[in-house]
Amino acid sequence: MTKISHLYTASSSSLQSLEDWQLNALDKFRKKMTDREKPFPCIPATIGFAKNQLRFGFADDPGNPASIQQTASILKEFTKHSRDYGSYTSLIIFFNQKEHLSVEEYEQLFWDGLTGLSEIDEVEWPNEIPKDPHDPLWEFCFHREKYFVYCATPAHKNRQSRHFDTMMLAITPRWVLQEFMKKETLASRLKNQIRKRLQHYDAIPIHPDLNSYGADDNFEWKQYFLRDDDTAISKCPFQRLLGTFKHN
């Protein structure tokens, strides 16, 4: 019996089986990645899309508990096969939005979702990654893979770089990001280009929490969900459930 895949490519032959909202989300994403007049700031994402290395998944309304289980299934499949997709791969998950929420409400949904994913993760958290989000080396992990997580929502207006018509996650393996960082000169130039694009793309200045992984003053969790202004929560919501995780 053939296992049904939860993952799609932008040119997959199975796209014809998708629902209207799913096709619409993919089309909006395609336009965002290929807009030459207003290029999307994350250059690696646009390259990944052009190379057809991104993978896409779909889940129910983020307020529906079933969406966490669906996200887990999608992310588990991606984790198992991501190294076969190319050095610019990321997983994009679109959620079937049912109601309009505020940025702060989306923020709560986002952290509830990450917490829920960890609770049903079948594999132990990597030993080398701190369990405390307030450690500069902490990052989200699932199925023993380290990930950077980006969230976009319909409520973001000032930060168009964080806007999408439905709630969306872009989940990038740490090994992908490490490939970019191997050549320091190239990495530095890429970072500068991304920041320049951000200045043109968004209506407000770059969020002060944007930083580099591993820096003493950097906290990855602060970059996962950026608000539509310069404010930020002081404590990571992920921490309150650390005691319930089955970590060593």
Secondary structure, 3 states (H helix, E strand, C coil): CCCCCCCECCCCHHHHHCCHHHHHHHHHHHHHHHCCCCCCCCHHHHHHHHCCCCEEEEECCCCCCHHHHHHHHHHHHHHHHHHHCCCCCCEEEEECCCCCCCHHHHHHHHHHHHHHHHHCCCCCCCCCCCCCCCCCCCCEEECCEEEEEEEEECCCCCCHHHECCCCEEEEEEHHHHHHHHCCHHHHHHHHHHHHHHHHHHCCCCCCCCCCCCCCCCCCHHHHHCCCCCCCCCCCCHHHHHHHHCCCC
